[in-house]
Amino acid sequence: MTDTTISAVDQKRKEAYFTASQGQLIWQRFKKNKSALIGAWVLIAMILSGIFAPFLTPYDPTIAGRDKDYLNGAPQIPQFWDDNGFSIRPFVYTQERSRSIKTNFRWVTEVKTDLEDRRYITFFSEGTPYTFLEFNINLPGDALDFRIPGLAFDTHLFGVDKGMIHIFGTDSTGKDIYSRTLTAIKTSMAVGTIGVFIAFVMALAIGGVAGYYGGWIDSSLQMITDTVRTIPSIPLFMALAAFIPDTWSAEARFFFISMVLGLIGWPTLARRIRTHLLTERNQEYVLAAQLCGATPTHIIKRHLLPSFTSYIIVDLVISFPYMVLSETALSFIGLGLKDPVNSLGVMLQNVTSADVLLNYQWYFIPVLFFIVLVLAFVFVGDGLRDAADPYSDSK
C-alpha cells in the first residue's frame, strides 16, 4: 500500500471514530477487553442454557423425574469405546446398586460391561412433556392469580434407548442433577432480573427527583435512602421468613423474595444518579430546555438520564451477581426459596453435610456453575465499566 492509501485509511478511521455514537465507542472498547469478551460469551451461553433447560435436559427436574433405582448415583459419562470395541454412537453401561453389611449399608455400584448391557444415547428423543412461554402465577388469594398457557413440547436434546442417563449423577431422592442445575440457573436469573428491575425503577425515580430538585426534597429522600441502607439484611430476612406462611406456594415465595431483594437494593444506584444530576442540572443545555418550557419530567427523561445511560447500564449488569448471590445466600440458609423450586441456593443446601463431601462429590457440580455465572457477570461488568469511561486510556 502506498502512503496515500494508508493516509486515506487512517483518515476514514478517524472520521468513523469522531462520528461514532456512544454505544459504538463503548462496544469498540469492550471488544479489546479479552476477559470481558470471554465472560460475555460464557454468560450468554449460561443464560440460553437456562432458558432452554427443558429441551437441553432429558428429565423433569422435580420429583416427577426422579430415578428411584439410582439414588445418590454417580455421574454416567458417555463413551465411544471400551474392551468390547468401538461404537459410533456414544453409550453408557447399565449399573446395578446394592447395600450390604460389608459396606456399612452404603450404596455400592456395580457396572455391567457386557455388550448387551450398553445403553446407547439417542438425540432429539421424546420424553417428559414441557412448555415454553408459560406463566402460571399462584399468589395468595385469587385476585392476583393468572395463567398464560405456553407451547407444549416433548422433544429433548438427548436420552437413552433404555433406562435413564444422569451425566451429573443424582441426588438423595434420585432427581437428575444435570436437569436441576440448568433449571436452577433459570430460576436464579429470574429472581435477579425481577429484583434488578424493581431496584432500577425505584433508583431512577428517587435519585432523579432528588438530584434535579435538590434542597429539602433532596434531604428528605436522602434520609429515606440512608434508612434503607442501614437496615441489616439478615435479620430482616429472618423476620420475613417467619412472616411467610407455610401454605404459600413456591411461586408466591419466589415473587416475594424477588420483590424484597429489589426493595432493598436500590439505594446505591439512586445515590449515583442523584450525584450525577446534581452536577448536570446547572449545565447550559438544561437551562435551554427550561427556557423552552420543558417540564422537569421531560428534562430528566430526555436530557439528564441519557447523559448517564452508559453508567446506568454498567450498574445494572454489576447488580445482577449481587442479586443472584443474595438469593443463593438466603436459600442456602433456609430463608429463601425451597423445594420443589430449583435454584442455585436450594441446590447448595445439599453440600453442607460431611457425608456429601466424603462420598458424593458430584453434588458440588452446581457450585461450579454458580462460580462461573458470578465470575462471568463480574468480568462483563468490569469490562463495561472500563469501556463506558470516557477518560479511559484505551483507544
Buried (B, 14 or more C-beta within 10 A) or exposed (E): EEEEEEEEEEEEEEEEEEEEEEEEBBEBBBEEBEEBBBBBEBBEEBBEBBBBBBBBBBBBBBEEBBBEEBBBBBBBEBEEEEEBEEBEEBBBBBBEBEEEEEEEEEBEEEEEEEEEBBBBBBEEBEBBEBEEEEEEBBBBEEEEBEEEEEEEBEBBBBBBEEBBBBBBBBBEEBBBBBBBBBBBBBBBBBBBBBBBEBBBEBBBBBBBBBBBBBEEEBEEBBEEBEEBEEEEBEEEBBEBBEEBEEEBBBBBBBBBBBEBBBEBBBBBBBBBBBBBBBEBBEEEEBEEBBEEEBEBEEBBBEBBBEBBEBBBBBBBBBBBBBBBBBBBBBBBBEBBBBBEBBBBBBBBBBBEEEEBEEEBEBBBBBBEBBEBBBBBBBBBBBBBBBBBBEEEEEE
